[in-house]
Amino acid sequence: MVFAGILLMLSGLFDILNGFVALLDHGYYATTANHGNRLLVFNFAAWGWVWIIVGIAQILASLGVLLGVRAARITGIVLASACLVGQLMFLSTFPYWSIFIMVMSLLVIYGLVVEPRHVPGARV
């Protein structure tokens, strides 16, 4: 659980970093010159705020996971899944970074779903 909680916190910090980059440097995630100020359906500022909010929620959920709150485990699974799907947008721009974050999200999901050894019978 500690491993998953720390990885969830690290993933939240990376998402906050992605959000600030999208807010402060709009051309950073643009793949072509005529891409404009949009990434899929929202502009870069909206995606920046989405990633910042998701990152803050991940950090709060990681604190709950480290304290042993069951609802925080479920929230962490949902947020890590959202982060996993959200990184697909950035796969064409930054493939290695996106794959790294996606693998980290998969490890978080695995760590939160697996039954803790010290608590027999406890499940998500």
CYANA upper distance limits for C-alpha pairs under 8 A (distance plus 0.5 A):
  1 MET  CA      5 GLY  CA      6.51
  1 MET  CA     65 VAL  CA      7.46
  1 MET  CA     66 LEU  CA      7.39
  1 MET  CA    111 GLY  CA      6.88
  1 MET  CA    112 LEU  CA      7.14
  1 MET  CA    116 PRO  CA      7.52
  2 VAL  CA      6 ILE  CA      6.57
  2 VAL  CA     65 VAL  CA      8.15
  2 VAL  CA     66 LEU  CA      6.40
  3 PHE  CA      7 LEU  CA      6.67
  3 PHE  CA    111 GLY  CA      7.59
  4 ALA  CA      8 LEU  CA      6.44
  4 ALA  CA     62 SER  CA      8.45
  4 ALA  CA     65 VAL  CA      8.46
  4 ALA  CA    107 LEU  CA      7.74
  4 ALA  CA    108 VAL  CA      5.44
  4 ALA  CA    109 ILE  CA      8.25
  4 ALA  CA    111 GLY  CA      5.43
  4 ALA  CA    112 LEU  CA      6.65
  5 GLY  CA      9 MET  CA      6.70
  5 GLY  CA     62 SER  CA      5.18
  5 GLY  CA     63 LEU  CA      7.53
  5 GLY  CA     65 VAL  CA      6.02
  5 GLY  CA     66 LEU  CA      6.12
  5 GLY  CA    108 VAL  CA      8.12
  6 ILE  CA     10 LEU  CA      6.66
  6 ILE  CA     62 SER  CA      7.32
  7 LEU  CA     11 SER  CA      6.49
  7 LEU  CA    104 MET  CA      7.48
  7 LEU  CA    107 LEU  CA      8.34
  7 LEU  CA    108 VAL  CA      6.64
  8 LEU  CA     12 GLY  CA      6.65
  8 LEU  CA     58 GLN  CA      6.70
  8 LEU  CA     59 ILE  CA      7.31
  8 LEU  CA     61 ALA  CA      8.32
  8 LEU  CA     62 SER  CA      6.04
  8 LEU  CA     76 GLY  CA      7.67
  8 LEU  CA     80 ALA  CA      8.01
  8 LEU  CA    105 SER  CA      8.12
  8 LEU  CA    108 VAL  CA      6.55
  9 MET  CA     13 LEU  CA      6.81
  9 MET  CA     58 GLN  CA      6.73
  9 MET  CA     59 ILE  CA      5.23
  9 MET  CA     62 SER  CA      5.88
  9 MET  CA     63 LEU  CA      8.28
 10 LEU  CA     14 PHE  CA      6.77
 10 LEU  CA     59 ILE  CA      8.41
 11 SER  CA     15 ASP  CA      6.67
 11 SER  CA     55 GLY  CA      7.78
 11 SER  CA     58 GLN  CA      7.87
 11 SER  CA    101 ILE  CA      7.65
 11 SER  CA    104 MET  CA      7.66
 11 SER  CA    105 SER  CA      7.75
 12 GLY  CA     16 ILE  CA      6.70
 12 GLY  CA     54 VAL  CA      7.62
 12 GLY  CA     55 GLY  CA      4.38
 12 GLY  CA     56 ILE  CA      6.79
 12 GLY  CA     57 ALA  CA      7.99
 12 GLY  CA     58 GLN  CA      5.43
 12 GLY  CA     59 ILE  CA      5.88
 13 LEU  CA     17 LEU  CA      6.72
 13 LEU  CA     55 GLY  CA      6.58
 13 LEU  CA     56 ILE  CA      8.36
 13 LEU  CA     59 ILE  CA      7.87
 14 PHE  CA     18 ASN  CA      6.69
 14 PHE  CA     55 GLY  CA      7.89
 15 ASP  CA     19 GLY  CA      6.62
 15 ASP  CA     51 TRP  CA      5.93
 15 ASP  CA     52 ILE  CA      6.83
 15 ASP  CA     54 VAL  CA      7.56
 15 ASP  CA     55 GLY  CA      5.41
 16 ILE  CA     20 PHE  CA      6.78
 16 ILE  CA     51 TRP  CA      6.45
 16 ILE  CA     52 ILE  CA      4.97
 16 ILE  CA     53 ILE  CA      8.19
 16 ILE  CA     54 VAL  CA      8.26
 16 ILE  CA     55 GLY  CA      5.53
 16 ILE  CA     56 ILE  CA      7.66
 17 LEU  CA     21 VAL  CA      6.73
 17 LEU  CA     52 ILE  CA      8.21
 18 ASN  CA     22 ALA  CA      6.68
 18 ASN  CA     48 GLY  CA      7.50
 18 ASN  CA     51 TRP  CA      7.15
 18 ASN  CA     52 ILE  CA      8.22
 19 GLY  CA     23 LEU  CA      6.68
 19 GLY  CA     47 TRP  CA      7.35
 19 GLY  CA     48 GLY  CA      4.26
 19 GLY  CA     49 TRP  CA      6.55
 19 GLY  CA     50 VAL  CA      7.67
 19 GLY  CA     51 TRP  CA      5.24
 19 GLY  CA     52 ILE  CA      5.53
 20 PHE  CA     24 LEU  CA      6.44
 20 PHE  CA     48 GLY  CA      6.51
 20 PHE  CA     49 TRP  CA      8.50
 20 PHE  CA     52 ILE  CA      7.74
 21 VAL  CA     25 ASP  CA      6.08
 21 VAL  CA     26 HIS  CA      8.15
 21 VAL  CA     28 TYR  CA      7.92
 21 VAL  CA     48 GLY  CA      7.78
 22 ALA  CA     26 HIS  CA      6.14
 22 ALA  CA     28 TYR  CA      7.69
 22 ALA  CA     29 TYR  CA      7.65
 22 ALA  CA     44 PHE  CA      5.94
 22 ALA  CA     45 ALA  CA      6.75
 22 ALA  CA     47 TRP  CA      7.39
 22 ALA  CA     48 GLY  CA      5.33
 23 LEU  CA     44 PHE  CA      6.83
 23 LEU  CA     45 ALA  CA      5.33
 23 LEU  CA     46 ALA  CA      8.49
 23 LEU  CA     47 TRP  CA      8.44
 23 LEU  CA     48 GLY  CA      5.57
 23 LEU  CA     49 TRP  CA      7.98
 26 HIS  CA     30 ALA  CA      7.92
 26 HIS  CA     37 ASN  CA      7.34
 26 HIS  CA     44 PHE  CA      6.51
 26 HIS  CA     45 ALA  CA      8.21
 27 GLY  CA     37 ASN  CA      8.24
 29 TYR  CA     90 PHE  CA      8.00
 29 TYR  CA     93 THR  CA      6.92
 30 ALA  CA     35 HIS  CA      6.64
 30 ALA  CA     36 GLY  CA      8.01
 30 ALA  CA     37 ASN  CA      8.40
 30 ALA  CA     39 LEU  CA      8.38
 30 ALA  CA     93 THR  CA      7.95
 31 THR  CA     35 HIS  CA      7.20
 31 THR  CA     92 SER  CA      8.20
 31 THR  CA     93 THR  CA      6.46
 37 ASN  CA     43 ASN  CA      6.04
 37 ASN  CA     44 PHE  CA      6.76
 38 ARG  CA     42 PHE  CA      6.20
 38 ARG  CA     43 ASN  CA      4.54
 38 ARG  CA     44 PHE  CA      6.33
 39 LEU  CA     43 ASN  CA      6.21
 39 LEU  CA     44 PHE  CA      6.74
 39 LEU  CA     47 TRP  CA      8.24
 39 LEU  CA     89 MET  CA      8.36
 40 LEU  CA     89 MET  CA      8.29
 42 PHE  CA     46 ALA  CA      6.41
 42 PHE  CA     47 TRP  CA      6.96
 43 ASN  CA     47 TRP  CA      7.01
 44 PHE  CA     48 GLY  CA      6.48
 45 ALA  CA     49 TRP  CA      6.86
 46 ALA  CA     50 VAL  CA      6.72
 47 TRP  CA     51 TRP  CA      6.63
 48 GLY  CA     52 ILE  CA      6.70
 49 TRP  CA     53 ILE  CA      6.60
 50 VAL  CA     54 VAL  CA      6.64
 51 TRP  CA     55 GLY  CA      6.40
 52 ILE  CA     56 ILE  CA      6.68
 53 ILE  CA     57 ALA  CA      6.65
 54 VAL  CA     58 GLN  CA      6.59
 54 VAL  CA     79 LEU  CA      7.57
 54 VAL  CA     83 CYS  CA      8.45
 55 GLY  CA     59 ILE  CA      6.77
 56 ILE  CA     60 LEU  CA      6.76
 57 ALA  CA     61 ALA  CA      6.54
 57 ALA  CA     79 LEU  CA      8.27
 58 GLN  CA     62 SER  CA      6.49
 58 GLN  CA     76 GLY  CA      6.96
 58 GLN  CA     79 LEU  CA      6.96
 58 GLN  CA     80 ALA  CA      8.33
 59 ILE  CA     63 LEU  CA      6.88
 60 LEU  CA     64 GLY  CA      6.95
 61 ALA  CA     65 VAL  CA      6.63
 61 ALA  CA     72 ALA  CA      5.52
 61 ALA  CA     73 ARG  CA      7.78
 61 ALA  CA     75 THR  CA      6.96
 61 ALA  CA     76 GLY  CA      6.19
 62 SER  CA     66 LEU  CA      6.63
 62 SER  CA     72 ALA  CA      7.67
 62 SER  CA     76 GLY  CA      7.47
 63 LEU  CA     67 LEU  CA      6.79
 64 GLY  CA     68 GLY  CA      6.70
 64 GLY  CA     69 VAL  CA      5.82
 64 GLY  CA     72 ALA  CA      5.64
 64 GLY  CA     73 ARG  CA      8.13
 65 VAL  CA     69 VAL  CA      6.14
 65 VAL  CA     70 ARG  CA      7.86
 65 VAL  CA     72 ALA  CA      5.91
 65 VAL  CA     73 ARG  CA      6.20
 65 VAL  CA     76 GLY  CA      8.38
 68 GLY  CA     72 ALA  CA      8.36
 69 VAL  CA     73 ARG  CA      7.31
 70 ARG  CA     74 ILE  CA      7.23
 70 ARG  CA    124 VAL  CA      7.23
 71 ALA  CA     75 THR  CA      6.61
 72 ALA  CA     76 GLY  CA      6.35
 73 ARG  CA     77 ILE  CA      6.76
 73 ARG  CA    112 LEU  CA      6.37
 73 ARG  CA    113 VAL  CA      8.50
 73 ARG  CA    124 VAL  CA      7.51
 74 ILE  CA     78 VAL  CA      6.87
 74 ILE  CA    112 LEU  CA      8.32
 74 ILE  CA    124 VAL  CA      7.21
 75 THR  CA     79 LEU  CA      6.59
 76 GLY  CA     80 ALA  CA      6.40
 76 GLY  CA    108 VAL  CA      8.38
 76 GLY  CA    109 ILE  CA      8.10
 76 GLY  CA    112 LEU  CA      7.99
 77 ILE  CA     81 SER  CA      6.59
 77 ILE  CA    108 VAL  CA      7.86
 77 ILE  CA    109 ILE  CA      5.80
 77 ILE  CA    112 LEU  CA      7.18
 77 ILE  CA    113 VAL  CA      8.23
 78 VAL  CA     82 ALA  CA      6.73
 79 LEU  CA     83 CYS  CA      6.61
 80 ALA  CA     84 LEU  CA      6.55
 80 ALA  CA    105 SER  CA      5.65
 80 ALA  CA    106 LEU  CA      7.98
 80 ALA  CA    108 VAL  CA      7.27
 80 ALA  CA    109 ILE  CA      6.97
 81 SER  CA     85 VAL  CA      6.78
 81 SER  CA    105 SER  CA      7.45
 81 SER  CA    106 LEU  CA      8.42
 81 SER  CA    109 ILE  CA      7.95
 82 ALA  CA     86 GLY  CA      6.39
 83 CYS  CA     87 GLN  CA      6.58
 83 CYS  CA    102 MET  CA      7.99
 83 CYS  CA    105 SER  CA      7.41
 84 LEU  CA     88 LEU  CA      7.68
 84 LEU  CA    101 ILE  CA      7.91
 84 LEU  CA    102 MET  CA      5.56
 84 LEU  CA    105 SER  CA      6.39
 84 LEU  CA    106 LEU  CA      8.00
 85 VAL  CA     89 MET  CA      8.44
 86 GLY  CA     90 PHE  CA      8.28
 87 GLN  CA     91 LEU  CA      6.90
 87 GLN  CA     98 SER  CA      6.09
 87 GLN  CA     99 ILE  CA      8.47
 87 GLN  CA    101 ILE  CA      7.87
 87 GLN  CA    102 MET  CA      7.24
 88 LEU  CA     98 SER  CA      7.74
 90 PHE  CA     94 PHE  CA      6.43
 90 PHE  CA     95 PRO  CA      7.66
 90 PHE  CA     98 SER  CA      6.81
 91 LEU  CA     95 PRO  CA      5.07
 91 LEU  CA     96 TYR  CA      8.42
 91 LEU  CA     98 SER  CA      5.99
 91 LEU  CA     99 ILE  CA      7.89
 94 PHE  CA     98 SER  CA      6.56
 95 PRO  CA     99 ILE  CA      6.52
 96 TYR  CA    100 PHE  CA      6.59
 97 TRP  CA    101 ILE  CA      6.76
 98 SER  CA    102 MET  CA      6.53
 99 ILE  CA    103 VAL  CA      6.56
100 PHE  CA    104 MET  CA      6.71
101 ILE  CA    105 SER  CA      6.62
102 MET  CA    106 LEU  CA      6.73
103 VAL  CA    107 LEU  CA      6.74
104 MET  CA    108 VAL  CA      6.72
105 SER  CA    109 ILE  CA      6.70
106 LEU  CA    110 TYR  CA      6.61
107 LEU  CA    111 GLY  CA      6.48
108 VAL  CA    112 LEU  CA      6.63
109 ILE  CA    113 VAL  CA      6.54
110 TYR  CA    114 VAL  CA      6.54
112 LEU  CA    124 VAL  CA      8.30
113 VAL  CA    123 ARG  CA      8.18
113 VAL  CA    124 VAL  CA      6.90
114 VAL  CA    123 ARG  CA      8.34
115 GLU  CA    119 VAL  CA      8.38
115 GLU  CA    120 PRO  CA      8.31
115 GLU  CA    121 GLY  CA      8.20
115 GLU  CA    122 ALA  CA      6.88
115 GLU  CA    123 ARG  CA      6.17
115 GLU  CA    124 VAL  CA      8.23
116 PRO  CA    120 PRO  CA      7.68
116 PRO  CA    122 ALA  CA      7.48
116 PRO  CA    123 ARG  CA      8.38
